[in-house]
Amino acid sequence: MKEPARILVVGGGYVGMYTALRLQRKLRRGEATVIVVDPEPYMTYQPFLPEAAAGSISPRHVVVPLRRTLDKCQVVIGEVKSVDHAKRTAAITTLASHEEGTGAVQIRYDELILAPGSVSRTLPVPGLADYGIGFKTVEEAIGLRNHVLEQMDIASSTRDPAVRDAALTFVFVGGGYAGVEALAELEDMARYAARYYHNLEPDDLKFVLVEATGRILPEVGEEMGAYALRELRGRNIDVRLDTRLDSCADRIAVLSDGSRFPTRTLVWTAGVKAHPVLAATDLPLNGRGRLKCTPTLGVDGVEHAWGAGDAAAVPDLTADDPETTVCAPNAQHAVRQAKVLAHNVLASLRGKPLKDYRHKYVGSVASLGLHKGVAHVYGRKLKGYPAWFMHRAYHLSRIPTFNRKARVLAEWTLTGLFKREIVSLGSLENPRAEFELAADTGRHPEAS
């Protein structure tokens, strides 16, 4: 009897989870075993991070639990350190590895699907490593929400004008989706929250968006990008185009145009780069460190290795020059590539023909806060409430599993009926602080 093939899926994000989900539905009994490795036990639906940061969605509804969704797969919570495809092995560390002090363990596979995604791309800006805040994970989104509300608490209680001004100045670097949507949602939330502070006014808050190019949201087109720019500036948001962050040392944001902003909040969303694990493989990479892939999503010149999503440079067959143009690293491609990838892996196992990945860009949607947005879809341009509604409808249709869709829809409905939540739960980031203090003093910290 033939031994089942071992399919190793590196990454539990869009590509990894959707591919494994489709494989577990389509594989025949005893045909293959699917092993999914990811450092986190969930997939984060990143388009919902701005709404989670603004309190429109609970953090637990932004993530999809891998074990429940991939109940027919082996889910390993760990990190792939290296891949030796010539030997069909991957070195993996898990939580148990750290506890036992055993180091990485070797996992054997027959088919490899590399989909680790990307990581934030930072620059050697003085002070960035010390004071910058990312916006790529659900932990960062909730941490940023808590941080913004805590700064408002500081501003409300301080008697020092310099501390107050710095606390109420929020600088975002990067005018793409992540930066614009995060800024717009948090600005909306913060100005709403200001009404509950006796000595703060919405206009006391200062939001600054720094973008190195001459436009924001290039994905929605020039006209819609210009509308988004007018919308943000109309909300008293200081948008600096063709401007770079030169330094944020000593909590002072210094821009290339000479401006200086004392600030306690600097959010960095200026792009992503290939995941470091790709460099620890014996697979071919392009100049940007991404896997060289063919239109069938196989790694170029290598058998039994596949790639898709942010980690892969896949030829865009709908472009004028597909030989030099690759698919953009976004969720729109990742979800669709996962479907073709699962089909081709199954076809490879069964000796059937593979099919090319081909998807013509249909447009983009972006939220600019509650009831505000821009969209350019199938040639139609929308703005304001219609675009915001389309943004929500599109992403609701894309989040996996009916259970998750129902939870998000129910929460949106409740949020529409009741007021925003403006509570900071910053203590979640150090939940043992009170216990440690009590242990040090031998009594409850509030005891007199």
Secondary structure, 3 states (H helix, E strand, C coil): CCCCEEEEEECCCHHHHHHHHHHHHHCCCCCEEEEEEECCCEEECHHHHHHHHHCCCCHHHCEEEHHHHCCCCEEEEEEEEEEECCCCEEEEEEHHHHHHCCCCEEEECCEEEECCCEEECCCCCCCHHHHEECCCCHHHHHHHHHHHHHHHHHHHHCCCHHHHHHHCEEEEECCCHHHHHHHHHHHHHHHHHHHHCCCCCHHHCEEEEECCCCCCCHHHCHHHHHHHHHHHHHCCEEEECCCCEEECHHHEEEECCCCEEECCEEEECCCEEECHHHHHECCCECCCCCEEECCCCEECCCCCEEECHHHEECECCCCCCCCCCECCCCHHHHHHHHHHHHHHHHHHHHCCCCCCCCCCCCEEEEECCCCCEEEEECCEEEECHHHHHHHHHHHHHHCCCHHHHHHHHHHHHHHHHCCCCCCCCHHHHCCCHHHHHHHHHCCCCCCC
